[in-house]
Amino acid sequence: MLLSKKILLFFLGSASVFGLVWLNRQHRTEVPGLRNWRRTLRQRYGTEKEQQITAEIQQQYASLVNEICLPENNALRWHLKEKILPGLALYRVLLQEHTGDQPAVLASVEDAFRAKTLAKSRLLFTPLRVLPNPFGLLKMVFPRLMKQFPREGWDTTFIENSPNRIAFNMTRCFYLNSLTSLGAPELTPSFCKCDDDMAECFPPDIRFVRQHTLGRGDNLCDFQYCRVKKT
């Protein structure tokens, strides 16, 4: 009975989260992610400057969307419009603001990315904490999650898919290739860091491990999701 109640609470919580996400998309009229970034930008630059930067990001994003030939694959188009191009617009605007000081700009970008990632991940992963085996649920939904990373954009090789670990390597990355073609490969590690930020919100039963990434100059990304056994 207790287990059934926990599962019911999980699905109710998940439904609430997805409902909030859907409503947010219906009312969103600005650059994807900008709403989460504005507070970080305001804290760093002040209210007046944040408003100026926000307007410039919206203009830069609109220009990028109009100039770039979007891929036919729905998943790749989503990554480009919802993640890569908004991040690139933010990066380009801040480069102008800091007169090309790349380390300072990347620090600001990573702060903004982190704020957005944590805000969404806390909503998404908090319901998992009521489940007796969150890793089991992760294994169940993982094939569907991986459909967001199709072979048109990523080369993925699975190493292990056991009751205690999901491990795979990626040797080609749509983010790195896209940002390289757009003249900003140095922005890729900031996107890589979002995975580490997201993992901070995982329930204690799931541990994320990754020692290498293509974006940071390695020859692969070695993803591992491990079950932490309770003692």
C-alpha positions as CSV (number, residue, x, y, z in Angstrom):
1,M,0.0,0.0,0.0
2,L,2.8,2.4,0.9
3,L,4.6,1.7,-2.4
4,S,1.5,2.3,-4.4
5,K,1.0,5.6,-2.6
6,K,4.5,6.7,-3.4
7,I,4.1,5.8,-7.1
8,L,0.8,7.7,-7.2
9,L,2.5,10.8,-5.6
10,F,5.3,10.5,-8.1
11,F,3.0,10.5,-11.2
12,L,0.9,13.3,-9.7
13,G,4.0,15.4,-9.2
14,S,5.3,14.6,-12.6
15,A,2.0,15.6,-14.2
16,S,2.1,18.9,-12.4
17,V,5.6,19.6,-13.6
18,F,4.8,18.8,-17.2
19,G,1.7,20.9,-16.9
20,L,3.7,23.9,-15.7
21,V,6.2,23.4,-18.6
22,W,3.4,23.3,-21.1
23,L,1.8,26.5,-19.7
24,N,5.1,28.2,-19.8
25,R,5.6,27.3,-23.4
26,Q,2.1,28.6,-24.3
27,H,2.9,32.0,-22.8
28,R,6.5,32.3,-23.8
29,T,7.2,35.1,-26.2
30,E,11.0,35.6,-25.6
31,V,14.2,33.7,-26.2
32,P,14.2,30.2,-24.7
33,G,15.9,30.4,-21.3
34,L,16.0,34.2,-21.2
35,R,13.5,34.3,-18.4
36,N,15.8,32.3,-16.1
37,W,18.8,34.2,-17.2
38,R,17.5,37.7,-16.4
39,R,17.9,37.4,-12.7
40,T,21.5,36.3,-13.0
41,L,22.2,39.1,-15.5
42,R,20.5,41.6,-13.2
43,Q,22.6,40.6,-10.3
44,R,25.8,40.9,-12.3
45,Y,25.1,44.0,-14.3
46,G,22.3,45.9,-12.6
47,T,18.7,46.4,-13.7
48,E,19.2,49.0,-16.4
49,K,22.0,47.1,-18.0
50,E,20.2,43.8,-17.8
51,Q,17.3,45.3,-19.8
52,Q,19.6,46.5,-22.5
53,I,21.4,43.1,-22.6
54,T,18.1,41.3,-22.8
55,A,16.9,43.3,-25.7
56,E,20.2,42.7,-27.6
57,I,19.9,39.0,-26.9
58,Q,16.4,38.9,-28.4
59,Q,17.6,40.7,-31.5
60,Q,20.7,38.4,-31.8
61,Y,18.6,35.3,-31.4
62,A,16.1,36.4,-34.0
63,S,18.9,37.1,-36.5
64,L,20.5,33.7,-35.9
65,V,17.2,31.9,-36.4
66,N,16.5,33.8,-39.6
67,E,20.1,33.3,-41.0
68,I,20.7,29.6,-40.2
69,C,19.3,26.7,-42.2
70,L,17.5,24.6,-39.6
71,P,17.8,20.8,-39.8
72,E,14.9,18.7,-40.9
73,N,15.3,16.3,-37.9
74,N,12.9,17.5,-35.2
75,A,15.2,16.6,-32.3
76,L,18.1,18.5,-33.9
77,R,15.9,21.5,-34.7
78,W,14.8,21.5,-31.1
79,H,18.4,21.4,-29.7
80,L,19.4,24.2,-32.1
81,K,16.4,26.6,-31.4
82,E,15.9,25.9,-27.7
83,K,19.5,25.4,-26.5
84,I,22.3,26.2,-28.9
85,L,21.2,29.4,-30.6
86,P,19.9,31.1,-27.4
87,G,23.2,30.3,-25.7
88,L,25.1,31.6,-28.6
89,A,23.1,34.8,-28.7
90,L,23.8,35.3,-25.0
91,Y,27.5,34.7,-25.6
92,R,27.8,37.1,-28.5
93,V,26.0,39.9,-26.7
94,L,28.2,39.5,-23.6
95,L,31.4,39.4,-25.8
96,Q,30.4,42.9,-27.0
97,E,29.7,44.0,-23.5
98,H,33.1,42.8,-22.2
99,T,35.0,43.9,-25.4
100,G,36.1,40.4,-26.2
101,D,37.2,39.3,-22.7
102,Q,36.4,35.6,-23.3
103,P,37.1,34.2,-19.8
104,A,34.8,36.9,-18.2
105,V,32.1,36.2,-20.7
106,L,32.2,32.4,-20.3
107,A,32.0,32.9,-16.5
108,S,28.8,35.0,-16.9
109,V,27.4,32.5,-19.4
110,E,27.9,29.6,-17.1
111,D,26.2,31.4,-14.2
112,A,23.2,32.0,-16.5
113,F,23.2,28.4,-17.8
114,R,23.4,27.1,-14.2
115,A,20.5,29.2,-13.0
116,K,18.3,27.9,-15.8
117,T,19.4,24.3,-15.4
118,L,18.9,24.2,-11.6
119,A,15.5,25.8,-11.8
120,K,14.2,23.2,-14.3
121,S,16.0,20.2,-12.8
122,R,14.7,20.8,-9.3
123,L,11.1,20.7,-10.6
124,L,11.8,17.6,-12.7
125,F,13.7,15.4,-10.2
126,T,12.2,16.3,-6.8
127,P,9.3,13.8,-7.4
128,L,11.8,11.0,-7.9
129,R,12.8,11.2,-4.2
130,V,9.6,9.6,-3.1
131,L,10.3,6.4,-5.1
132,P,12.0,3.4,-3.5
133,N,14.1,2.7,-6.6
134,P,14.6,5.9,-8.7
135,F,17.4,4.2,-10.7
136,G,14.9,1.5,-11.8
137,L,12.6,4.2,-13.2
138,L,15.6,5.9,-15.0
139,K,16.4,2.6,-16.7
140,M,12.8,2.2,-17.8
141,V,12.5,5.6,-19.4
142,F,16.2,5.9,-20.6
143,P,15.5,4.6,-24.2
144,R,12.9,7.3,-24.7
145,L,15.2,9.9,-23.3
146,M,18.0,8.9,-25.7
147,K,15.7,9.6,-28.7
148,Q,16.4,13.2,-28.1
149,F,20.0,12.5,-29.2
150,P,19.5,10.8,-32.6
151,R,22.3,9.4,-34.7
152,E,22.0,12.3,-37.1
153,G,23.7,14.4,-34.5
154,W,25.5,12.0,-32.1
155,D,27.6,8.8,-32.4
156,T,26.7,6.8,-29.3
157,T,28.1,3.4,-28.2
158,F,26.6,1.7,-25.2
159,I,29.1,0.1,-22.8
160,E,26.7,-1.2,-20.1
161,N,23.0,-1.3,-19.3
162,S,22.8,-3.3,-16.1
163,P,20.6,-3.0,-12.9
164,N,23.4,-0.9,-11.4
165,R,24.9,1.2,-14.2
166,I,24.1,2.8,-17.5
167,A,27.2,3.7,-19.4
168,F,27.8,4.9,-22.9
169,N,30.3,6.9,-25.0
170,M,29.7,9.6,-27.5
171,T,32.3,10.3,-30.1
172,R,30.4,12.9,-32.1
173,C,28.4,15.8,-30.7
174,F,25.8,18.0,-32.4
175,Y,26.5,20.9,-30.0
176,L,30.3,20.9,-30.7
177,N,29.9,20.6,-34.4
178,S,27.2,23.3,-34.6
179,L,29.1,25.7,-32.4
180,T,32.3,25.1,-34.4
181,S,30.5,25.9,-37.6
182,L,29.1,29.0,-36.0
183,G,32.6,30.2,-34.9
184,A,32.2,29.5,-31.2
185,P,33.5,26.1,-30.2
186,E,34.8,27.5,-26.9
187,L,31.2,27.8,-25.8
188,T,30.7,24.0,-25.9
189,P,32.2,23.3,-22.4
190,S,29.6,25.6,-20.9
191,F,26.9,23.4,-22.3
192,C,28.8,20.3,-21.0
193,K,28.7,21.8,-17.5
194,C,24.9,21.9,-17.6
195,D,24.9,18.1,-17.3
196,D,27.0,18.4,-14.1
197,D,24.6,21.1,-12.7
198,M,21.6,18.9,-13.5
199,A,23.1,15.9,-11.7
200,E,23.2,18.0,-8.5
201,C,19.4,17.6,-8.4
202,F,19.4,13.8,-8.9
203,P,18.0,11.8,-5.9
204,P,20.8,10.3,-3.7
205,D,20.2,6.9,-5.3
206,I,21.5,8.1,-8.7
207,R,25.1,9.2,-9.3
208,F,26.3,10.9,-12.5
209,V,29.9,10.2,-13.5
210,R,31.7,11.7,-16.6
211,Q,35.5,12.2,-16.7
212,H,35.8,13.3,-20.4
213,T,33.9,15.4,-22.9
214,L,34.5,16.2,-26.5
215,G,33.7,19.9,-25.8
216,R,36.7,20.0,-23.4
217,G,39.1,18.6,-25.9
218,D,38.9,14.8,-25.2
219,N,38.2,12.2,-27.8
220,L,34.9,11.1,-26.3
221,C,32.2,11.8,-23.7
222,D,32.0,8.9,-21.3
223,F,28.6,9.1,-19.6
224,Q,27.8,6.9,-16.6
225,Y,24.6,6.8,-14.5
226,C,25.2,4.6,-11.4
227,R,22.9,3.2,-8.8
228,V,24.0,4.1,-5.3
229,K,23.0,1.2,-3.0
230,K,21.5,2.1,0.3
231,T,23.4,1.0,3.4
